Amino acid sequence: MPFLFFLGATIFGVPMITAFCAHRFGRPFWKWFAIGCVLPLVSVFIVLMLPEQQQEKQF
């Protein structure tokens, strides 16, 4: 049972970290969550290397 918990935390934990980092940098959360599921460790480094997106302010 602890193994299943660890496996589940690993499978969804790394994509969550990737998605939260991407969201903080102004990128879409769910897109980066999906990328994190496909490329778990690589996606974290990719999102941290990307420049921060500037959001346009609407008046």
C-alpha positions in Angstrom: 0.0 0.0 0.0 2.7 2.6 0.7 4.3 1.8 -2.6 1.0 2.7 -4.4 0.9 6.0 -2.5 4.4 6.8 -3.5 3.8 5.8 -7.1 0.7 8.0 -7.3 2.4 10.9 -5.6 5.3 10.6 -8.2 3.0 10.3 -11.2 0.9 13.3 -10.3 3.4 15.3 -8.1 6.0 16.1 -10.8 3.4 17.3 -13.4 1.8 19.4 -10.6 5.1 21.1 -9.8 5.6 21.7 -13.5 2.2 23.1 -14.0 2.4 25.4 -10.9 5.8 26.8 -12.1 4.4 27.4 -15.6 1.3 29.1 -14.2 3.5 31.4 -12.2 5.5 32.3 -15.3 2.2 33.2 -17.1 1.8 30.0 -19.1 -1.3 27.7 -19.3 -1.6 25.4 -16.3 -3.3 22.4 -18.0 -1.1 22.4 -21.1 2.0 22.2 -18.9 0.4 19.6 -16.6 -0.1 17.4 -19.7 3.5 18.0 -20.8 4.6 17.1 -17.3 2.8 13.8 -17.6 4.5 12.9 -20.8 8.0 14.2 -19.9 8.0 14.2 -16.1 11.5 15.4 -15.1 12.5 17.1 -18.4 9.4 19.4 -18.3 10.4 20.9 -15.0 13.8 22.0 -16.4 12.1 23.2 -19.6 9.6 25.4 -17.8 12.2 26.9 -15.6 14.4 27.8 -18.6 11.6 29.6 -20.5 11.4 33.4 -20.1 8.5 34.9 -18.2 5.6 35.9 -20.5 4.3 39.4 -20.3 0.6 39.7 -19.9 -1.0 42.6 -21.7 -2.9 44.9 -19.4 -6.3 46.0 -20.7 -7.6 49.4 -19.6 
